[in-house]
Amino acid sequence: KAKVEELQSQLEELGAPKEITIVVWAVGPDEPSVYRFENFKIAADILNKMLEDVGANIKIKIDGFFWTQSWGDYKKRFLLAMQAGKGPDIYTTGHEDVPTHAEAGYIIPLDDYIQRYWDVVYYDVFPKLWDACKYKGKTWAVPQDTEARPIYFRKDVLRQLGWSEAEIEALPEKVKNGEFTLDDLLAVAKEAKDKGLVEWGLVHRASKGWDYIQFYLAYGGRLWDPETGKMVFTKSAWLKWAKFFEKAVQEGVVNPNQLGGDWKSLFHEPFTQGRALFASGGTWHKAEWIQKYGLTEESFWENVGFMLHPAGEPGLKPVTLSHPLVYMVTSQCKYPEIAFLLITLVTDPHINAYHAVNSAHLAILKSEVSDSRYVQDKFLADVAYMLDYTTFIPMHPKWADYNDAIFRALSAIETGAMSAEAAYEQLLADVEALGAENVIIEE
């Protein structure tokens, strides 16, 4: 109440209008993540009730949108809006955008606000997630969610291959223990393809992103060096990564047109219809498949399993990759105090749980794990261990250039435009061109 009364006083001093509109931009692109936007309407209702209780003649209104098209178009729209002076007040995006937006002056540091409301909710955020919000000693964002990226597998196809129920149920543990590697995955996928049980042994994301980078991490590669803050290029791991995908395409395991951009026909339908054995996806896909692609809870648990991305070789570790989304307050926001208070309200463990359960994302708050809806979600409980094997993509302004080079290399390998060795050499040259001040090249 004291903070709301303080806010009321500040708004009166500013001569704020009786109705203040806060524009929120939020992104899926998966439709089940709609609470990234809808939760702000809930928060506005709560804040308006607080303002009413202290006698403030001010009302908060939420405007903006929830974006379900491509990430690239969403980010481009933000840049154009900011350049035109028409940016949103609150912007939801991936944590990797923190450095570039901070350097461009598009967002404001939030340390003072976070400290002011620390005891309200921010003390409860899993500490590792704050690392995804910091750049050059300042905190520029608030965690919105996190996830893991499992390898999903079709239990029904493994049964057709002669696997027993005990063998199927033991697979995630074998992966965790390093007893089932990427070579094993490729061998089983090829067997299923050769026997005509599936059209493709493995499907992965159909557009530019970072899911397929996990295969590089599985070969012992590093993406960034926390001591220097530089990105890292591990030569041996990238070469093995290139050869893995080349072999996968040559053996008919991976569709040579997998990076065609059509998620429905290239990723979702092949797996949900049992026409692909393995899918390198994200925790959120479980919710998407049930809400949009015909799977039921019953059929999911009967026919779909999930595991970490296996180690590339014996002796290495299985991996996953997390991409925390974050809320930022833009430099064009007229009322940053209100914007941040709304972010604080949506960071409530019970409100955030609406998003987590509806979209199959993982909790950002320790207390959120005990929310009644979260506790009842078996899937979220079962994948929680994967965060022990996760890492984040680099918090570096040049990461987009590094990632573009990876996408070009994989596209060339899968379409057959370049051999694994040639694509690797081109990838190395592209990353070296970013400069020693930005990237460490290691063996």
Residue pairs with C-beta under 8 A, 6 or more apart in sequence:
1 50
1 53
1 54
3 116
3 117
3 341
4 47
4 50
4 51
4 53
4 54
4 56
5 54
7 51
7 337
7 338
7 341
8 51
8 54
8 56
8 58
10 337
11 20
11 56
11 58
11 335
11 338
14 335
16 58
16 335
18 57
18 58
18 59
19 58
19 59
19 60
19 61
20 58
20 59
20 60
20 61
20 335
20 338
21 61
21 62
21 63
22 40
22 44
22 60
22 61
22 62
22 63
22 89
22 90
22 333
22 335
22 338
22 339
22 342
23 63
23 64
23 88
23 89
23 90
24 37
24 40
24 62
24 63
24 64
24 88
24 89
24 90
24 92
24 342
25 64
25 65
25 67
25 74
25 78
25 88
25 90
25 91
25 92
26 33
26 36
26 37
26 40
26 64
26 65
26 66
26 67
26 92
27 33
27 36
27 66
27 67
27 71
27 74
27 92
27 93
27 325
28 34
28 36
28 66
28 67
28 68
29 67
29 68
29 69
29 70
29 71
29 74
30 68
30 284
30 285
30 287
30 288
30 359
31 68
31 288
31 291
31 292
32 284
32 287
32 288
32 291
32 358
32 359
32 360
33 145
33 284
33 355
33 358
33 359
33 361
34 66
34 358
34 359
35 354
35 355
35 358
35 359
36 66
36 92
36 144
36 145
36 325
36 355
37 64
37 65
37 66
37 92
38 66
38 354
39 346
39 351
39 352
39 354
39 355
40 62
40 64
40 90
40 342
40 346
41 62
42 345
42 346
42 351
42 354
43 342
43 345
43 346
43 351
44 60
44 61
44 62
44 342
46 345
47 60
47 338
47 341
47 342
47 345
48 59
48 60
51 58
51 59
51 60
60 338
60 342
62 342
64 88
64 90
67 74
67 77
70 207
71 94
71 209
72 208
74 93
75 93
75 97
78 87
78 88
78 91
78 93
81 87
81 88
82 104
82 106
82 330
82 332
85 332
86 332
87 106
87 330
87 332
88 330
89 329
89 330
89 332
89 333
89 334
89 335
89 336
89 339
90 327
90 328
90 329
90 330
90 333
90 339
90 342
90 343
91 107
91 327
91 328
91 329
91 330
92 144
92 325
92 326
92 327
92 328
93 325
93 326
93 328
94 323
94 324
94 325
94 326
95 132
95 133
95 141
95 323
95 324
95 325
95 326
95 392
95 395
96 323
96 393
96 394
96 395
96 399
96 400
97 328
98 107
98 132
98 133
98 134
98 135
98 140
98 141
98 326
98 328
98 395
99 135
99 395
99 396
99 397
99 399
100 397
100 400
101 107
101 140
101 328
102 109
102 135
102 136
102 138
102 140
103 397
105 331
106 330
106 331
107 140
107 141
107 328
107 329
107 330
107 331
108 140
108 329
108 330
108 331
108 333
108 336
109 138
109 139
109 140
110 139
110 140
110 141
110 142
110 329
110 340
111 138
111 139
113 336
113 337
113 340
114 122
114 139
114 142
117 340
117 341
117 344
120 344
121 344
121 347
121 348
121 349
121 365
122 142
122 344
122 347
124 349
124 365
124 366
124 367
124 368
125 143
125 347
125 364
125 365
126 143
126 146
126 363
126 364
126 365
126 366
129 143
129 146
129 324
129 364
130 139
130 143
131 392
131 395
132 141
132 143
132 324
132 326
132 392
132 395
133 139
133 140
133 141
133 142
133 143
133 326
134 140
134 395
135 395
140 328
141 326
141 327
141 328
142 326
142 327
142 343
142 347
143 324
143 325
143 326
143 347
143 364
144 324
144 325
144 326
144 327
144 352
144 355
144 364
145 324
145 325
145 352
145 355
145 356
145 359
145 361
145 362
145 364
146 322
146 323
146 324
146 325
146 361
146 362
146 364
146 387
147 282
147 283
147 284
147 322
147 323
147 360
147 361
147 362
148 282
148 283
148 320
148 321
148 322
148 362
148 383
148 386
148 387
148 390
149 211
149 214
149 280
149 281
149 282
149 283
149 309
149 320
149 321
149 322
150 281
150 282
150 283
150 306
150 307
150 308
150 309
150 320
150 383
150 386
151 175
151 185
151 278
151 279
151 280
151 281
151 306
151 307
151 308
151 309
151 310
152 271
152 278
152 279
152 281
152 285
152 304
152 305
152 306
153 171
153 277
153 278
153 279
153 304
153 305
153 306
153 307
154 198
154 271
154 274
154 276
154 277
154 278
154 303
154 304
154 305
155 168
155 302
155 303
155 304
155 305
156 274
156 302
156 303
157 192
157 197
157 198
157 274
157 277
158 167
158 168
158 171
158 188
158 277
159 165
159 168
160 192
160 195
160 197
161 188
161 191
161 192
161 195
161 197
168 305
169 305
171 180
171 305
171 307
172 305
172 306
172 307
172 308
174 180
175 307
175 308
175 310
175 311
175 318
176 307
176 308
176 318
176 385
178 310
178 311
178 314
178 315
178 316
178 317
178 318
180 310
181 310
181 311
181 312
181 313
181 314
181 316
182 215
182 218
182 219
182 244
182 309
182 310
182 311
182 312
182 313
183 313
184 310
185 202
185 278
185 310
186 201
186 202
186 244
186 247
186 248
186 251
186 253
188 201
188 277
189 201
189 202
189 248
189 253
189 277
189 278
190 201
190 251
190 252
190 253
192 198
192 201
192 277
193 199
193 200
193 201
193 251
193 252
193 253
193 277
194 252
197 277
198 274
198 275
198 276
198 277
199 270
199 275
199 276
200 252
200 253
200 254
200 255
200 270
200 275
200 276
200 277
201 248
201 251
201 252
201 253
201 254
201 276
201 277
201 278
202 248
202 253
202 254
202 276
202 277
202 278
202 279
202 280
203 254
203 255
203 258
203 266
203 267
203 270
203 271
203 276
203 278
203 279
203 280
204 211
204 212
204 254
204 258
204 267
204 279
204 280
205 211
205 212
205 263
205 267
205 280
205 281
206 258
206 259
206 260
206 261
206 262
206 263
206 266
206 267
207 259
207 261
207 263
208 259
208 403
208 404
208 407
210 321
210 323
210 393
210 403
210 406
211 280
211 281
211 282
211 321
212 245
212 280
212 406
212 410
213 223
213 321
213 393
213 406
214 280
214 309
214 319
214 320
214 321
215 241
215 244
215 245
215 280
215 309
215 312
216 234
216 237
216 238
216 241
217 223
217 237
217 309
217 319
217 321
217 391
218 309
218 310
218 311
218 312
218 316
218 317
218 318
218 319
219 234
219 236
219 237
219 240
219 241
219 244
219 312
219 313
219 316
220 234
220 236
220 237
220 312
220 316
221 232
221 234
221 237
221 238
221 241
222 232
222 234
222 237
222 442
223 231
223 232
223 391
223 393
223 394
224 230
224 231
224 232
224 394
224 395
224 396
225 231
225 232
225 440
228 440
229 395
229 396
230 396
230 437
230 438
230 439
230 440
231 394
231 396
231 398
231 399
231 402
231 431
231 434
231 438
231 439
231 440
232 439
232 440
232 442
233 402
233 428
233 431
233 432
233 439
233 440
233 441
233 442
234 442
234 443
235 428
235 441
235 442
235 443
236 443
237 312
238 424
238 427
238 428
239 420
239 421
239 424
240 312
240 313
242 409
242 413
242 420
242 421
242 423
242 424
242 427
243 420
244 312
245 254
245 410
245 413
245 414
245 420
246 413
246 419
246 420
248 254
249 256
249 413
249 414
249 416
254 414
255 266
255 414
256 414
256 415
256 416
257 266
257 414
257 415
258 266
258 414
259 407
259 410
259 411
259 414
259 415
260 266
267 279
267 281
268 285
268 288
268 289
268 292
268 293
269 275
269 293
270 276
270 279
271 279
271 281
271 289
272 289
272 293
272 294
272 295
274 303
279 285
280 309
283 360
283 361
283 362
283 379
283 380
283 383
284 359
284 360
284 361
285 360
286 300
286 304
286 306
286 360
286 379
287 358
287 359
287 360
288 360
289 295
289 300
290 296
290 297
290 300
295 304
301 378
306 382
306 383
307 318
308 318
308 319
308 320
308 386
308 389
309 318
309 319
309 320
310 318
311 317
311 318
311 319
317 389
318 389
319 389
319 390
319 391
320 386
320 387
320 389
320 390
321 390
321 391
321 392
321 393
322 387
322 390
322 391
322 392
323 392
323 393
324 364
324 392
327 343
327 346
329 336
329 339
329 340
329 343
333 339
345 351
346 352
347 364
347 365
349 363
349 365
349 367
349 368
349 371
350 368
350 371
352 363
352 364
352 365
352 368
353 363
353 368
353 371
353 373
353 374
354 373
355 361
356 362
356 363
356 368
356 374
356 380
357 373
357 374
357 377
357 380
360 377
360 379
360 380
362 380
362 383
362 384
362 387
363 369
363 371
363 374
363 380
368 374
369 375
369 384
374 380
375 381
393 399
393 403
394 402
396 402
396 438
398 434
398 438
398 439
401 430
401 434
402 431
402 434
402 439
405 426
405 427
405 430
405 431
406 427
408 426
408 427
408 430
409 418
409 423
409 424
409 426
409 427
409 430
410 423
411 417
412 418
412 422
412 423
412 426
413 419
413 420
413 423
418 426
428 441
431 439
431 441
432 439
432 441
